[in-house]
């Protein structure tokens, strides 16, 4: 269903809003080499809102960040498709601030492309293995030879699930992928697959509905905020401080699905990639 006209206009206004020349106060030379003053959002494969509504969801957060950049207004650019998100993050005009849920892709941006970790969700990320309530499968080790459904191949959920299966020595699986996390659960419930892998939110709903969670992956770094490769260290430090200060504003955090921020460390992203083998 298309978004109402008023919402589409708001989206257009947001994405076309100029950031002007309000870059005074940034380090010398910044204006000549600055990345786009925008907030790139990776909603991954769990978004249930239109792009225009997602832009509105993050508008207040962008307005909170903008003063730290000496910018009048930030552009909000939400992307659901993971591959498209990576392409935009690697384009010549890189975003100034990036918030992502596909943490394996964020980790590669940090390791290989100079992106700077600022903060991450304080709770670690764990993907969950689910089966129907009447299934005879009761442990991840029993998935050998079974049909297992996972979300998008580029997603963190799929990456950590495959890593966990390798570490447990589970072999000869029949793995298939579907784009969205919620469709994994619906297809497992319908019997299309014998087991599935989902994020913690879907896993909780699955258990509440009577389904069974047979195991989880190792904990890894969760949703994170990164600064662009060209952001000066003093700007990255100021952004980190401002984001951590959001912990005193739970309503704003709740709007973007975060309970608490913690300072992100490069080693966490490297450990994730060592686990997934990416």
Secondary structure, DSSP 8 states (H G I E B T S, - for coil): ----HHHHHHHHHHHH---TT--TTS-TTHHHH--EEEEEEE-TT---S-HHHHHHHTHHHHHHHHGGGT-S--EEEEE--HHHHHHHHTSSS-EEEEEES-HHHHHHHHHHH--EEEEEESS-B--EEEE-TT-S--SGGGGTTSEEEES-TTSHHHHHHHHHHHHTT--S-EEEE-S-HHHHHHHHHHTSSSEEEE-HHHHHHHHHTT-EEEEE---B--SEEEE-TT--HHHHHHHHHHHHHGGG-HHHHHHTT-S-EEE--HHHHHHHHHHHT-
